[in-house]
Amino acid sequence: MTGYLFRRLLQSLVVIVLVTIIVFILLQLLPGGPAHAILGPRATALQIAQFKHDNGLDKPVPVQYLVWLDHLVHGDLGFSYKLNQSVVSLIGERLPKTLILTVGAIVITVIVAIPLGIVQAVRRNTVVDYTMTGLAFVFYAAPPFFLGLVLILVFSVTFPILPPEGPQGGFLDALSDPASLVLPVLTLALLTIAEFSRYMRSSVLDNVTEDYVRTARAKGASERRILYGHILRNALIPIATLLGLNLPLIFSGALITEAVFNFPGMGYLFWQSAQDGDYPVLLGFTLIVSLATVIGSLLADIAYAVLDPRVRYVNA
């Protein structure tokens, strides 16, 4: 187990280094170079030269990378000259709000989707299964902006019981106004519940036909014990993968959902920065989401090893 985790951790570190190299290359490929792209088209030659000198951009490229990497290690992701604020502080303001939105949606998804998937598998090819499957396909295929607008139309216009806009202000303001969180969280949750429940149903059905299930039945174990004591653990493996792959969503936010509900999170920040050409924010955002993707994959591997001991033996 220790050797398996060490190899996975080492591989993740290698990928992280590659990610930093790719992001640095993207920085060098900005239109007109980093200095011109960050300062804008109205910057004078003197301003660009001073910017290059202050940020070490007049040094050889390998030296620039090492200097940039040193800044990253010390938490410096750059500076947004359009917003006159460091990228770290911008992310620090938006990330807590995104965490409320995405973590809440994922928690609801896990609580609802796993039992739904089990019910669909246990009652497969029945009216209950067909109904839940049909609803899952509808929500899975629905564009996020369309689902969000439908929820606003129903619960804010037709039946004005919930605010049509996400909470504004800071982190504490969002917590103090839970009603305004309901629709954006529900929009994300409905989309992911449809996905997770389908995976859970398929996983349970795959495990029902395994030899260990037939052996448990032959020993006289009850169906409930077989389901919750044997099948459930193995059936959760795909869910662990989905949760690991959804980790970037926790940090990046849901761009379309945040835009629909005017929710000032990470996704909305990325959208505004893309419109304004705020490259330091875009690259800092890309780096964080890339690192979250690597960490999410690592956590999924660890969950695999915990839930399925065969993974440890195969990779030993």
C-alpha positions as MATLAB code, in Angstrom:
seq = 'MTGYLFRRLLQSLVVIVLVTIIVFILLQLLPGGPAHAILGPRATALQIAQFKHDNGLDKPVPVQYLVWLDHLVHGDLGFSYKLNQSVVSLIGERLPKTLILTVGAIVITVIVAIPLGIVQAVRRNTVVDYTMTGLAFVFYAAPPFFLGLVLILVFSVTFPILPPEGPQGGFLDALSDPASLVLPVLTLALLTIAEFSRYMRSSVLDNVTEDYVRTARAKGASERRILYGHILRNALIPIATLLGLNLPLIFSGALITEAVFNFPGMGYLFWQSAQDGDYPVLLGFTLIVSLATVIGSLLADIAYAVLDPRVRYVNA';
ca = [
       0.000    0.000    0.000;
       2.791    2.428    0.925;
       4.718    1.703   -2.274;
       1.582    2.164   -4.372;
       0.816    5.538   -2.783;
       4.441    6.659   -3.118;
       4.444    5.884   -6.854;
       1.164    7.716   -7.372;
       2.453   10.719   -5.429;
       5.675   10.783   -7.451;
       3.739   10.611  -10.706;
       1.526   13.473   -9.550;
       4.561   15.625   -8.750;
       5.942   15.006  -12.241;
       2.616   16.005  -13.775;
       2.503   19.166  -11.639;
       5.947   20.191  -12.908;
       4.772   19.603  -16.479;
       1.690   21.715  -15.783;
       3.838   24.615  -14.577;
       5.982   24.346  -17.717;
       2.916   24.401  -19.980;
       1.418   27.409  -18.177;
       4.770   29.220  -18.398;
       4.900   28.519  -22.152;
       1.383   29.925  -22.494;
       2.585   33.022  -20.664;
       5.390   33.436  -23.197;
       2.966   32.998  -26.099;
       0.674   35.844  -25.059;
      -0.021   38.337  -27.893;
       2.903   40.730  -28.072;
       4.658   38.965  -25.215;
       3.785   38.924  -21.505;
       4.609   42.581  -20.853;
       2.606   43.953  -23.771;
      -0.344   41.636  -23.103;
      -0.510   42.476  -19.397;
       0.051   46.242  -19.648;
      -2.231   46.653  -22.658;
      -1.815   48.108  -26.151;
      -1.362   51.678  -24.874;
       1.792   50.880  -22.916;
       4.869   52.782  -24.062;
       8.176   51.173  -24.933;
       9.668   52.602  -21.740;
       6.881   51.117  -19.619;
       7.283   47.722  -21.277;
      11.057   47.798  -20.767;
      10.616   48.744  -17.097;
       8.009   45.991  -16.636;
      10.346   43.398  -18.167;
      13.184   44.494  -15.901;
      11.029   44.490  -12.743;
       9.639   41.023  -13.489;
      12.813   39.418  -14.831;
      11.429   39.124  -18.368;
      14.682   40.461  -19.853;
      16.578   37.381  -18.671;
      17.051   34.055  -20.527;
      13.895   31.915  -20.733;
      15.146   29.136  -18.384;
      16.015   31.771  -15.775;
      12.586   33.371  -16.252;
      10.944   30.013  -15.603;
      12.901   29.467  -12.390;
      12.056   32.974  -11.177;
       8.373   32.460  -12.066;
       8.390   29.065  -10.345;
       9.910   30.633   -7.234;
       7.062   33.166   -7.206;
       4.542   30.336   -7.481;
       6.075   28.489   -4.542;
       5.734   31.660   -2.478;
       2.089   32.125   -3.489;
       2.566   34.810   -6.133;
       0.313   34.098   -9.142;
       0.792   37.484  -10.726;
      -0.978   40.845  -10.666;
      -4.119   41.987  -12.464;
      -3.418   45.469  -13.783;
      -6.997   45.719  -15.055;
      -8.456   45.149  -11.581;
      -5.431   46.619   -9.760;
      -5.269   43.611   -7.469;
      -3.109   40.532   -7.069;
      -4.415   37.306   -8.570;
      -4.105   35.552   -5.206;
      -6.310   38.121   -3.487;
      -8.885   37.928   -6.291;
      -9.019   34.155   -5.993;
      -9.096   34.429   -2.209;
     -12.213   36.597   -2.459;
     -14.056   34.399   -4.980;
     -13.022   30.882   -3.960;
     -14.940   30.736   -0.629;
     -18.158   31.669   -2.450;
     -17.548   29.004   -5.070;
     -16.894   26.456   -2.325;
     -20.329   27.155   -0.851;
     -21.949   26.619   -4.232;
     -20.064   23.581   -5.530;
     -19.480   21.695   -2.269;
     -23.141   22.109   -1.382;
     -24.158   20.741   -4.789;
     -21.778   17.768   -4.549;
     -22.919   16.886   -1.012;
     -26.555   16.917   -2.136;
     -25.589   14.882   -5.199;
     -23.912   12.136   -3.163;
     -26.753   11.976   -0.637;
     -29.411   11.707   -3.348;
     -27.687    9.985   -6.290;
     -26.320    6.914   -4.480;
     -29.707    5.801   -3.048;
     -31.375    6.584   -6.390;
     -28.874    4.454   -8.267;
     -29.348    1.586   -5.821;
     -33.144    1.784   -6.129;
     -32.916    1.796   -9.916;
     -30.654   -1.256   -9.876;
     -32.740   -3.202   -7.352;
     -35.965   -2.393   -9.239;
     -34.506   -2.573  -12.727;
     -36.884   -2.805  -15.687;
     -39.805   -1.623  -13.583;
     -41.871    1.568  -13.754;
     -39.708    3.108  -11.028;
     -36.523    2.373  -12.965;
     -37.927    3.661  -16.256;
     -39.228    6.852  -14.634;
     -35.969    7.649  -12.850;
     -33.947    6.813  -15.955;
     -36.092    9.108  -18.085;
     -35.724   11.986  -15.611;
     -31.972   11.380  -15.404;
     -31.640   11.618  -19.181;
     -33.663   14.839  -19.238;
     -31.557   16.569  -16.574;
     -28.293   15.163  -17.939;
     -29.055   16.483  -21.429;
     -30.409   19.856  -20.287;
     -27.966   22.762  -20.771;
     -27.117   24.395  -17.425;
     -28.289   27.833  -18.542;
     -31.655   26.415  -19.668;
     -32.192   24.535  -16.405;
     -31.240   27.617  -14.406;
     -33.647   29.821  -16.376;
     -36.461   27.286  -15.930;
     -35.902   27.235  -12.164;
     -35.907   31.045  -12.076;
     -39.110   31.150  -14.125;
     -40.856   28.658  -11.847;
     -39.606   29.602   -8.376;
     -38.902   33.326   -8.813;
     -41.444   34.508  -11.395;
     -44.452   32.159  -11.393;
     -44.149   31.326   -7.697;
     -42.001   34.118   -6.191;
     -40.633   32.157   -3.248;
     -36.872   32.255   -3.994;
     -34.549   35.037   -5.176;
     -33.581   34.856   -8.879;
     -30.026   35.999   -8.114;
     -27.244   34.407   -6.137;
     -25.956   36.047   -2.932;
     -23.807   39.117   -3.444;
     -21.100   40.497   -1.193;
     -18.592   38.471    0.779;
     -18.462   34.961    2.171;
     -20.404   35.813    5.320;
     -23.046   37.595    3.257;
     -23.573   34.409    1.251;
     -23.962   32.352    4.421;
     -26.414   34.843    5.907;
     -28.687   34.606    2.857;
     -29.246   30.851    2.323;
     -32.443   31.372    0.309;
     -30.479   32.952   -2.539;
     -28.213   29.888   -2.672;
     -31.040   27.417   -3.267;
     -31.535   27.887   -7.017;
     -27.851   27.925   -8.105;
     -27.036   24.951   -5.855;
     -30.123   23.100   -7.089;
     -29.163   23.749  -10.718;
     -25.731   22.191  -10.240;
     -27.080   19.356   -8.101;
     -29.764   18.280  -10.592;
     -27.186   18.042  -13.369;
     -24.730   15.972  -11.342;
     -27.388   13.784   -9.678;
     -28.442   12.606  -13.129;
     -24.843   11.657  -13.959;
     -23.942   10.035  -10.633;
     -27.163    8.015  -10.349;
     -26.655    6.482  -13.784;
     -23.104    5.432  -12.889;
     -24.288    4.041   -9.565;
     -27.047    2.011  -11.218;
     -24.666    0.522  -13.790;
     -22.059   -0.248  -11.149;
     -24.533   -2.061   -8.886;
     -25.855   -4.091  -11.823;
     -22.314   -5.044  -12.834;
     -21.561   -6.336   -9.342;
     -24.821   -8.267   -8.937;
     -23.591  -10.929  -11.379;
     -20.146  -11.365   -9.763;
     -19.068  -14.674   -8.220;
     -18.783  -13.278   -4.690;
     -22.477  -12.329   -4.780;
     -23.492  -15.863   -5.805;
     -21.256  -17.249   -3.060;
     -22.877  -14.980   -0.456;
     -26.336  -16.079   -1.592;
     -25.277  -19.735   -1.428;
     -24.204  -19.193    2.181;
     -27.693  -17.913    3.008;
     -26.944  -14.215    3.359;
     -29.980  -11.948    3.072;
     -30.401   -9.681    0.028;
     -30.054   -6.596    2.219;
     -26.770   -7.837    3.677;
     -25.479   -8.762    0.224;
     -26.388   -5.324   -1.135;
     -25.037   -3.172    1.682;
     -22.309   -5.475    2.986;
     -20.799   -6.700   -0.281;
     -22.039   -4.935   -3.409;
     -22.125   -1.336   -2.168;
     -18.386   -1.052   -1.458;
     -17.389   -2.200   -4.936;
     -20.181   -0.220   -6.572;
     -18.857    2.998   -5.006;
     -15.572    2.784   -6.962;
     -16.902    4.678  -10.039;
     -18.424    7.268   -7.709;
     -14.994    7.782   -6.114;
     -13.592    8.437   -9.585;
     -16.339   10.942  -10.364;
     -15.756   12.751   -7.081;
     -12.033   12.966   -7.818;
     -12.690   14.327  -11.292;
     -15.175   16.823   -9.845;
     -12.538   18.353   -7.563;
     -11.562   20.935  -10.233;
     -15.217   21.981  -10.306;
     -14.990   22.802   -6.601;
     -12.171   25.255   -7.287;
     -13.177   26.560  -10.700;
     -16.884   26.956  -10.085;
     -19.615   26.472  -12.643;
     -19.102   29.234  -15.184;
     -22.513   29.070  -16.844;
     -24.472   28.606  -13.605;
     -22.663   31.487  -11.921;
     -23.279   33.700  -14.949;
     -27.020   32.867  -15.014;
     -27.464   33.660  -11.325;
     -24.937   36.536  -11.278;
     -23.035   34.632   -8.600;
     -19.600   36.268   -7.987;
     -17.532   33.083   -7.807;
     -14.499   31.671   -9.570;
     -16.370   30.761  -12.755;
     -17.773   34.277  -13.091;
     -14.305   35.738  -12.445;
     -12.907   33.613  -15.279;
     -15.702   34.753  -17.587;
     -15.091   38.443  -16.837;
     -11.316   38.037  -17.192;
     -11.742   36.338  -20.581;
     -13.904   39.224  -21.791;
     -11.419   41.830  -20.502;
      -8.308   39.973  -21.679;
      -6.972   39.847  -18.121;
      -4.250   37.271  -18.841;
      -2.651   37.019  -15.369;
      -6.030   36.035  -13.879;
      -6.729   33.570  -16.700;
      -3.337   31.884  -16.341;
      -3.507   31.819  -12.537;
      -6.976   30.326  -12.761;
      -5.768   27.731  -15.290;
      -2.863   26.756  -13.055;
      -5.057   26.262   -9.985;
      -7.646   24.196  -11.867;
      -4.876   22.076  -13.418;
      -3.366   21.395  -10.003;
      -6.835   20.551   -8.648;
      -7.256   18.078  -11.523;
      -3.981   16.343  -10.663;
      -4.855   16.226   -6.958;
      -8.343   14.942   -7.779;
      -6.906   12.117   -9.871;
      -4.506   11.238   -7.050;
      -7.342   11.138   -4.517;
      -9.360    8.942   -6.883;
      -6.414    6.513   -7.092;
      -6.172    6.422   -3.308;
      -9.911    5.794   -3.030;
      -9.538    2.953   -5.535;
      -6.848    1.368   -3.393;
      -8.969    1.693   -0.251;
     -12.181    0.384   -1.803;
     -10.647   -2.355   -3.961;
      -7.568   -4.147   -2.545;
      -6.978   -5.790   -5.953;
      -5.707   -2.439   -7.247;
      -2.886   -2.504   -4.703;
      -1.844   -5.996   -5.656;
      -1.915   -5.355   -9.414;
       0.227   -2.248   -9.005;
       2.556   -3.778   -6.437;
];
